[in-house]
Amino acid sequence: MTAKRLLIRGIVQGVGFRYFAERAARHRGLRGWVRNLADGRVEAVAAGEADDVAIFIADLRQGPAAGRVDGIDVSDATLEETVTRFEIRH
């Protein structure tokens, strides 16, 4: 089991990015969350099997058709045990 914190840069707000991330994470069976940041980036924390998290990150690099991902900063993270699915946070 691994957990990663992702900071996604580009045109990632107002284009359905959080919903894209939620669908991709749930498809992979990951736990965690995604939210918009005030500076225009999107932040996500994803936890699950290492291969599934890696594929999820690759999915996010593509992003939704209306958006553009310029880069993703990835770091190790911890996820609260109370998080049992992947959700959008506001």
Stockholm file with secondary structure:
# STOCKHOLM 1.0

chainA/1-90         MTAKRLLIRGIVQGVGFRYFAERAARHRGLRGWVRNLADGRVEAVAAGEADDVAIFIADLRQGPAAGRVDGIDVSDATLEETVTRFEIRH
#=GR chainA/1-90 SS CEEEEEEEEEECSSSSHHHHHHHHHHHHTCEEEEEECTTSCEEEEEEECHHHHHHHHHHHHHCCTTCEEEEEEEEECCCCTTCCSEEECC
#=GC SS_cons        CEEEEEEEEEECSSSSHHHHHHHHHHHHTCEEEEEECTTSCEEEEEEECHHHHHHHHHHHHHCCTTCEEEEEEEEECCCCTTCCSEEECC
//
